[in-house]
């Protein structure tokens, strides 16, 4: 940063400056917000244009890596969490020289009442974090048909007093049904049966059929039988039947971490995911008026 001015220790304490820091708290927040929205290079250019400050992209990267933002924490004086979706996203890790990027998974947890948090290959951290949240006695957990998601779901808030209502996303279920193909009349019949939670009757519609697509769909229904409720009744009771909330959040996180050509050091992935989530959560730690 150019234009540095030396100040006394007394002035530093009054301004809330930390030792060895060349950025004020307000400027640091501006930098973090810029980095949460765009690449480090773009953040450098925007800061120079909008504020007349020259903060190098390498300095911005170090700021993000060294800034330990706390994870999302739901407050006890707010309505408890009743609906949760979990889904997986992809992030490209930097490989060895002359090697391409290596795509790896992270998991994103979204509270339908607001707020999300991402975890990179850290199931224990996800579980410990989830058990500190302000959860309702009954929590609806939504996800698509990917078994890895439900494996992660099993680690969410493994509390003895918590009643977990697992629901397979209706729209993914319907999509998989129509991928099976075949008679449109049969598909419409099966769709209606599944909408009302009549899974056994739905599977009977495929009995005796040898098509492998039908067999795969029946196996899919068998795997998720306990997660297929009466969707019509759920909808009338205000219980969510779709995981679109978390899918939207995944897209918003991807807008930052999957920029063209972006490659990440493995050890820096948790920080950029947390920064992006804090920005999406409108965290007071990134608000200039806090």
Residue pairs with C-beta under 8 A, 6 or more apart in sequence:
1 22
1 23
1 53
1 54
1 55
1 59
2 53
2 54
4 22
7 15
7 17
12 19
15 24
15 25
16 24
16 25
17 24
17 25
21 28
23 31
23 55
23 63
26 288
27 51
27 53
28 63
28 67
29 285
29 286
29 287
29 288
30 47
30 51
30 288
31 43
31 47
31 55
31 60
31 63
32 63
32 64
32 67
32 275
32 286
33 279
33 286
34 42
34 43
34 46
34 47
34 60
35 43
35 60
35 61
35 63
35 64
35 275
36 256
36 275
36 276
36 278
36 279
36 286
37 43
37 256
37 279
38 46
38 256
38 259
39 57
39 259
39 262
40 57
40 58
40 60
40 61
40 64
41 57
43 57
43 60
44 54
44 55
44 56
44 57
44 60
47 53
47 54
47 55
48 54
48 55
61 268
64 268
64 271
64 272
64 275
65 268
65 271
67 271
67 275
68 271
69 271
69 274
69 275
69 278
69 283
69 285
70 285
71 117
71 129
71 274
72 115
72 116
72 117
72 277
72 278
72 281
72 283
73 132
73 133
74 80
74 81
74 111
74 115
74 133
74 134
75 134
76 134
78 134
79 113
80 134
80 135
80 136
81 111
81 113
81 133
81 134
81 135
81 136
81 139
82 112
82 113
82 136
82 138
82 139
82 140
83 111
83 112
83 113
83 139
83 140
83 142
83 240
84 109
84 110
84 111
84 112
84 139
84 140
84 141
84 142
84 156
85 109
85 110
85 112
85 141
85 142
85 143
85 243
85 245
85 246
85 247
86 107
86 108
86 109
86 110
86 141
86 142
86 143
86 149
86 152
86 153
86 156
86 243
86 246
87 107
87 108
87 110
87 143
87 144
87 149
87 243
87 246
87 247
87 250
88 105
88 106
88 107
88 108
88 146
88 148
88 149
88 152
88 250
89 105
89 106
89 107
89 108
89 118
89 250
89 253
89 254
89 257
90 103
90 104
90 105
90 106
90 254
90 258
91 103
91 104
91 106
91 120
91 257
91 258
91 264
91 269
91 273
92 101
92 102
92 103
92 104
92 258
92 262
92 263
92 264
93 101
93 102
93 103
93 104
93 263
93 264
93 265
93 266
93 269
94 101
94 102
94 263
94 264
94 265
94 266
95 101
95 102
95 263
101 263
104 120
104 121
104 266
105 121
105 148
106 118
106 119
106 120
106 121
106 269
106 273
107 118
107 119
107 123
107 126
107 149
107 152
108 116
108 117
108 118
108 119
108 246
108 249
108 250
108 253
108 277
109 116
109 117
109 118
109 119
109 126
109 130
109 156
109 246
110 116
110 245
110 246
110 249
111 133
112 240
112 245
114 281
115 281
116 246
116 249
116 253
116 277
116 280
116 281
117 129
117 274
117 277
118 253
118 273
118 274
118 276
118 277
119 125
119 126
119 129
119 270
119 273
120 269
120 270
120 273
122 270
123 152
123 155
124 155
126 152
126 155
126 156
127 155
127 156
127 157
127 158
130 155
130 156
130 157
131 157
131 158
131 159
133 157
135 157
135 159
135 162
137 161
137 162
137 163
138 162
138 163
138 165
139 157
139 162
139 163
139 164
139 165
140 165
140 167
140 239
140 240
141 153
141 156
141 164
141 165
141 166
141 167
142 167
142 168
142 169
142 240
142 241
142 242
142 243
142 246
143 149
143 150
143 153
143 166
143 168
143 169
143 243
144 168
144 169
144 172
144 243
145 168
145 169
145 172
145 173
145 176
145 220
145 223
145 224
147 223
150 166
150 227
153 166
157 164
165 229
165 239
166 226
166 227
167 227
167 229
167 234
167 239
167 240
167 241
168 224
168 227
168 228
169 241
169 242
169 243
170 195
170 231
170 241
170 242
171 242
171 244
172 243
173 194
173 224
173 228
174 191
174 194
176 217
176 220
177 187
177 190
177 191
177 194
177 217
178 187
179 213
179 217
180 187
180 206
180 211
180 213
180 214
180 216
180 217
181 187
181 211
181 213
182 209
182 211
182 213
182 214
186 205
189 205
190 202
190 205
190 206
193 199
193 201
193 202
193 205
194 202
194 228
194 231
195 230
195 231
195 232
196 230
196 231
196 232
197 228
197 229
197 230
197 231
197 233
199 221
199 225
199 228
202 221
203 218
203 221
203 222
206 214
206 215
206 217
206 218
209 215
221 228
229 239
231 241
234 240
234 241
235 241
249 280
252 276
252 280
253 273
253 276
253 277
253 280
256 272
256 276
257 264
257 272
257 273
257 276
264 272
278 285
278 286
279 286
284 290
